[in-house]
Amino acid sequence: MPLNDRLERLYARRRFGMRPGLERMQALMERLGNPERELVTIHVAGTNGKGSVVALAAGMLQACGFGRVGRYTSPHLLCFNERICIDGQPVEDAQLVPVLETVEQAALALDAADALGQTTFFECATAAAFLLFREAGVRLAVIETGLGGRLDATNVLLPAVSVITHIGLEHCEQLGHTLAAIAGEKAGIIKPGRPVVVGANTEEALAAIAEVARRQGAPLIRADESVTVTLGRQQGFDGVDAQVSTTERVVGRIRMPLAGPFQAENLCTAVAAIETFGQATGLPVPDEAFRKGAEAVVWPGRFQVVRRDPVVVVDGAHNPDAAQQLRMALKQTRFKGPVALVAGFCDDKDIAGCLRILAGAVRRAWAVPTPSARSLPAAATAELMRQAGIEAVAMETMAPALAAAETWAGEEQGMVVVCGSLFLVGAALQHYDAFPWRVPQRVDANEQLKA
């Protein structure tokens, strides 16, 4: 069966929705011979920054020279292959076909038993990643949770190190309405006696994570206490320039191509995770691995400059915390001109919260739909923009909105920012031919049904 057909059958499982819980995933893993048990992993949860931390940590592990390194993230921007990478490259179509077939057969057999309910899209996607890593001889991997942590399908892992990045208010209906509640769910990835690295967080979130770590007897390492990242004076659109040291070593200067001051926090967390991984496994981590891994990292759609005249930045910010980081990043560039915003959102996000934060930095906006069934209509987004104090126009497609924003930015010596949804990010990167990997003929359907 061609890959397109295999993927369509996989995507059809989205109709089963999100079903938090590990029983089905554990049963699916047993039918596949428990490939997850053959992996030595770093398991990453959090609200914002976890994808960047995964990309950085995987790159640093690869630079250690221990062998092939896998990484699993979600969602994808343009094609499913992005979710499963080996040594920084999305897997080939030919690798996916037999793995998806094997997973589908196991899932159908499990479904037929009718004891645990139908296996979901994200469970099958996660199983495919674990199985593909085994088939490809990958033994080291960095794995991102989907939604939450405690009941997430990826939580069948027994990682060498758990990592929790910044916690914010998102997916509140599933995870809780306070930072403490959400942090407690994310901290469900902490395993007995295994260390957990925690990125910069509020005291409320830290206290909840620390309590779970205490109950699990897990050493807790605060990245902001064990790693120092000192930014250079000149920070702009081209990346982060920083001096890095830990309590154990002086790493030295790192020039990371991911831009935005928030990436310094992610770098700090990734360095702490890899140093802790080395200590936990006994594997030697040379100083050079931190530099090489960070300097070669590729993680598209995060404060990515896709055009220079006028400047166009594409960013995945889709919640208030990320919007705040985006606004800080814009300030850090010291760009003097006005900002035009092209934005679209899914209807389950705190759109008003995002726009209130961005309003102080934006002079003009174009509202667009996202390429998702859950997209808020452009007219509704434009009205929320106006309520936030932003002059806004609704457009039914993205390309003319980008053209209008670019024209306005050129006339005003300004810049354009595209944000609001990872669905929109993927479309924008394709529009600007700025996707870092080979794009297949297909562009896969993409719904963020992760659990």
C-alpha positions in Angstrom: 0.0 0.0 0.0 1.5 3.4 -0.9 2.5 5.8 1.9 -0.3 8.2 1.1 -2.9 5.5 1.7 -1.2 4.3 4.8 -1.2 7.9 6.2 -4.9 8.4 5.3 -5.7 5.2 7.3 -3.7 6.6 10.2 -5.3 10.0 10.0 -8.7 8.4 10.0 -8.1 7.4 13.6 -8.4 11.1 14.6 -12.1 10.4 14.7 -11.5 8.5 18.0 -10.4 11.8 19.5 -8.2 12.3 22.5 -8.3 9.5 25.1 -5.9 10.1 27.9 -4.6 6.9 29.6 -1.8 4.4 29.1 -3.6 1.0 29.0 -4.2 1.0 25.3 -0.6 2.2 24.6 0.9 -0.4 26.9 -1.2 -3.1 25.2 -0.1 -1.9 21.7 3.5 -1.9 22.8 3.2 -5.5 24.0 1.8 -6.5 20.6 4.8 -4.9 18.9 7.4 -6.5 21.2 7.9 -3.4 23.4 10.4 -1.5 21.2 10.3 1.4 23.7 12.2 -0.7 26.2 15.2 -0.8 23.8 15.6 3.0 23.8 17.7 5.1 26.2 15.7 8.3 26.2 15.3 11.9 27.4 11.6 12.5 27.8 10.5 16.2 27.5 7.2 17.8 28.6 6.1 21.4 29.1 3.9 24.1 27.6 6.4 26.2 25.6 9.9 25.5 24.4 9.8 21.7 24.6 10.2 21.3 20.8 13.3 23.5 20.8 14.7 21.7 23.8 14.2 18.4 22.0 15.9 19.6 18.9 18.8 21.0 20.8 19.2 18.0 23.1 19.1 15.6 20.2 21.7 17.6 18.3 24.0 17.6 21.3 23.6 13.8 21.8 24.4 13.3 18.1 27.6 15.5 18.5 28.7 13.2 21.4 29.2 10.4 18.8 27.4 7.7 20.7 25.6 6.5 17.7 22.4 7.4 15.7 20.0 9.6 17.6 16.3 9.7 17.2 13.8 12.4 18.0 10.0 12.4 18.1 8.0 15.6 18.1 4.5 16.8 17.2 2.7 18.2 15.4 4.3 18.3 12.0 4.3 21.4 9.9 4.0 20.0 6.4 4.6 16.2 6.3 4.3 13.4 8.9 7.9 12.4 8.4 9.0 15.5 10.4 7.7 13.9 13.6 10.3 11.1 13.4 13.8 12.2 12.8 17.1 10.3 12.8 20.3 12.4 13.2 18.3 15.5 12.5 16.7 14.4 9.3 13.0 13.3 8.8 12.7 9.6 8.0 12.3 8.6 4.4 8.9 7.5 3.0 10.3 4.0 2.4 11.1 3.6 6.1 7.6 4.6 7.1 5.5 2.3 4.9 6.4 -1.1 6.6 6.3 0.4 10.1 2.9 2.0 9.6 1.6 -1.3 8.2 2.9 -3.2 11.2 1.4 -0.7 13.7 -1.9 -0.7 11.9 -2.2 -4.5 12.1 -1.4 -4.5 15.8 -3.9 -1.7 16.4 -6.6 -3.5 14.4 -6.0 -6.7 16.5 -6.2 -4.6 19.7 -9.3 -2.8 18.5 -11.0 -6.1 17.7 -10.6 -7.3 21.3 -12.9 -4.3 22.2 -11.7 -4.2 25.8 -9.8 -0.9 25.8 -11.6 1.2 23.1 -10.3 2.2 19.7 -6.6 3.0 19.4 -6.0 6.7 18.6 -4.0 8.6 16.0 -1.4 9.7 18.4 -1.0 6.3 20.0 -0.3 4.8 16.6 2.0 7.6 15.6 4.0 7.2 18.8 4.2 3.5 18.4 5.4 3.9 14.8 8.2 6.2 16.1 9.4 3.6 18.7 9.2 0.8 16.2 11.0 2.7 13.5 13.8 3.6 15.8 14.2 -0.1 16.6 14.1 -1.2 13.0 16.7 1.5 12.1 19.1 0.5 14.9 18.5 3.7 16.9 19.1 3.3 20.6 19.3 6.9 21.8 16.3 9.2 21.4 14.8 12.4 22.7 11.0 12.2 22.9 8.5 15.0 23.2 5.1 14.5 25.0 2.0 15.3 23.1 -0.5 16.7 25.6 0.3 16.8 29.3 2.5 14.0 30.5 1.0 11.7 33.1 -1.5 10.1 30.7 0.3 10.9 27.5 1.0 8.0 25.1 4.7 8.6 25.2 4.7 8.0 29.0 5.2 4.3 28.5 8.9 5.2 28.5 11.3 4.7 31.3 13.7 7.6 30.5 17.2 8.1 31.7 16.3 11.8 32.3 13.0 13.6 32.3 12.8 17.3 31.3 10.0 19.8 32.0 10.2 23.1 30.2 8.3 26.3 31.0 4.7 25.7 32.2 1.8 28.0 31.1 -1.9 27.9 30.9 -3.0 25.8 27.9 -5.3 22.9 27.3 -6.9 23.8 30.7 -10.0 21.6 30.1 -7.8 18.5 29.9 -4.9 19.5 32.3 -6.4 21.9 34.9 -7.0 25.6 35.3 -4.0 26.5 37.5 -0.2 26.4 36.9 0.1 24.0 39.8 -2.4 21.6 38.3 -0.9 21.7 34.8 2.6 21.3 36.2 1.5 18.3 38.2 0.2 16.7 35.0 3.4 17.4 33.1 5.4 16.1 36.1 3.7 12.7 35.6 6.6 11.8 33.3 9.0 11.8 36.3 10.0 8.2 37.1 11.2 6.7 40.5 14.8 7.4 41.1 15.4 9.0 37.6 16.6 12.6 37.5 14.3 15.4 36.3 15.6 18.7 34.8 13.3 21.6 35.1 13.5 24.8 33.1 12.8 28.3 34.4 9.3 28.4 35.9 7.1 30.2 38.3 7.3 29.2 42.0 3.8 27.8 41.8 4.8 25.4 39.0 8.2 24.6 40.5 6.5 23.6 43.8 4.1 21.2 42.1 7.0 19.6 40.1 9.2 19.4 43.2 6.4 17.6 45.1 6.1 14.9 42.4 9.9 14.5 42.3 10.0 14.1 46.1 7.3 11.4 46.0 9.2 9.6 43.2 12.6 9.9 44.9 13.8 11.6 41.7 16.7 14.1 41.9 15.5 17.5 40.7 17.9 19.7 38.8 17.0 23.3 38.1 18.5 24.3 34.8 18.6 28.0 35.8 20.7 27.1 38.8 23.0 24.5 37.2 23.7 26.3 33.9 24.6 29.9 33.2 23.8 31.4 29.8 25.1 34.9 29.3 23.9 36.7 26.2 26.2 38.9 24.2 25.2 42.5 23.6 24.3 42.0 19.9 21.2 39.8 19.6 19.2 40.0 16.4 17.3 38.0 13.8 20.2 35.6 13.0 20.3 33.7 16.3 21.6 33.7 19.9 25.2 34.4 20.8 26.0 33.4 24.3 28.7 32.3 26.8 27.7 29.1 28.5 29.0 27.4 31.7 27.7 24.9 34.2 28.6 24.0 37.7 30.8 21.3 36.2 32.5 23.0 33.3 33.0 26.1 31.1 31.4 25.3 27.7 32.4 28.6 26.2 30.8 30.6 23.3 27.8 29.1 21.5 26.4 30.7 18.4 23.0 29.2 18.0 21.0 29.8 14.8 17.6 29.9 16.6 16.7 33.5 17.3 14.9 35.1 20.1 16.0 35.6 23.8 13.6 32.8 24.8 15.9 30.4 23.0 18.6 31.2 25.6 16.3 29.6 28.2 15.8 26.6 26.0 19.6 26.3 25.5 20.0 26.4 29.2 17.5 23.6 29.7 19.0 21.5 26.9 22.6 21.8 28.3 21.4 20.8 31.8 19.5 17.9 30.3 22.5 16.6 28.4 24.9 17.0 31.3 22.5 15.2 33.5 22.1 12.5 30.9 25.9 11.9 30.9 25.9 11.7 34.7 23.0 9.3 34.8 24.2 7.0 32.1 28.0 7.2 32.6 28.5 8.2 29.0 31.1 10.9 28.5 29.8 14.3 27.2 32.6 16.4 25.7 32.4 20.2 25.9 32.5 20.4 22.1 29.2 18.4 21.9 27.3 21.3 23.4 28.7 23.8 20.9 28.4 21.6 17.8 24.9 20.4 18.7 23.5 23.9 19.3 25.3 25.5 16.4 23.9 22.9 13.9 20.3 22.8 15.3 17.4 23.1 12.9 14.0 23.8 14.3 11.8 25.6 11.8 9.0 28.1 12.4 10.3 29.5 15.7 11.2 33.2 15.2 12.4 32.3 11.8 13.3 35.0 9.3 12.0 34.0 5.9 12.6 37.3 4.1 14.9 40.3 4.5 13.3 43.1 2.6 11.0 43.7 4.2 11.9 41.5 7.2 9.3 38.7 7.6 9.4 36.6 10.8 7.4 33.4 11.1 6.8 32.2 14.7 4.7 29.4 16.2 3.3 31.5 19.1 -0.2 30.4 19.8 -0.8 31.0 23.5 -0.3 34.0 25.8 3.1 32.7 27.2 4.5 32.3 23.7 3.0 35.6 22.6 4.9 37.3 25.5 8.1 35.6 24.4 7.5 36.7 20.8 7.0 40.3 22.0 10.2 40.2 24.0 12.1 38.7 21.0 10.9 41.6 18.8 12.1 44.1 21.4 15.5 42.3 21.7 16.2 42.8 18.0 16.1 46.6 18.4 14.2 46.9 15.2 12.9 50.5 15.0 10.1 50.2 12.4 6.4 49.3 12.9 5.2 45.8 12.9 2.5 44.3 10.7 0.8 41.1 12.0 -0.6 38.3 9.8 -2.3 35.9 12.2 -4.7 33.0 12.4 -5.8 30.9 15.3 -7.5 27.6 16.1 -10.8 28.2 18.0 -9.6 26.4 21.2 -6.9 28.9 22.0 -6.8 32.0 24.2 -6.8 34.3 21.2 -7.9 37.5 23.1 -5.0 36.9 25.6 -2.5 36.5 22.8 -3.7 39.6 21.0 -3.7 41.8 24.1 0.0 41.0 24.6 0.9 41.6 21.0 -1.2 44.8 20.6 1.5 47.0 22.1 4.0 45.9 19.4 1.7 45.8 16.4 0.4 48.7 14.3 -1.6 46.9 11.6 -2.9 43.4 11.2 -4.4 41.0 8.7 -6.5 38.1 10.0 -6.5 34.9 8.1 -7.9 31.4 8.6 -5.5 28.5 9.5 -5.4 25.4 7.4 -7.3 23.4 10.0 -10.8 22.3 10.6 -10.7 24.0 13.9 -9.7 27.4 12.5 -11.4 30.5 13.8 -13.0 32.4 10.8 -10.8 35.3 9.7 -13.7 37.8 10.4 -13.9 36.6 14.0 -10.1 36.9 14.4 -10.2 40.4 12.9 -12.9 41.5 15.4 -10.8 40.2 18.3 -7.8 42.2 16.9 -9.9 45.3 16.9 -11.1 44.7 20.4 -7.4 44.5 21.4 -6.8 47.9 19.8 -5.2 46.8 16.6 -6.4 48.1 13.2 -7.3 44.9 11.3 -8.5 43.5 8.0 -9.9 40.0 7.4 -8.7 38.0 4.5 -10.0 34.7 3.3 -6.6 33.3 2.2 -3.0 33.7 3.5 -1.1 34.7 0.3 -2.9 38.0 -0.4 -2.7 38.9 3.3 1.1 38.4 3.2 1.4 40.4 0.0 -0.6 43.3 1.6 1.4 43.2 4.8 4.7 43.1 2.9 3.6 46.1 0.8 2.6 48.0 3.9 5.8 47.1 5.7 7.9 48.2 2.7 6.2 51.6 2.6 6.5 52.1 6.4 10.0 50.7 6.8 8.5 48.1 9.0 8.4 44.3 9.3 5.9 41.5 9.1 5.3 38.8 11.8 3.3 35.7 11.0 2.0 33.8 14.1 -1.0 32.2 15.8 -0.9 28.6 14.8 1.6 25.9 13.8 -0.7 25.1 11.0 -0.3 28.7 9.7 3.5 28.4 10.3 3.7 25.4 8.0 1.7 27.1 5.3 3.9 30.3 5.6 7.1 28.3 5.3 5.9 26.6 2.2 4.8 30.0 0.8 8.3 31.5 1.3 10.1 28.3 0.3 11.7 28.4 3.7 11.2 24.8 4.9 14.6 23.3 5.8 13.9 19.8 4.5 12.8 18.4 1.2 9.0 18.8 0.9 7.2 15.7 -0.6 4.6 16.1 -3.3 1.9 15.7 -0.7 1.3 18.1 2.2 -0.2 15.9 5.0 -3.3 16.6 6.9 -2.4 17.8 10.4 -4.7 18.0 13.5 -3.2 18.4 16.9 -5.0 15.5 18.5 -2.1 14.3 20.5 -3.3 12.2 23.4 
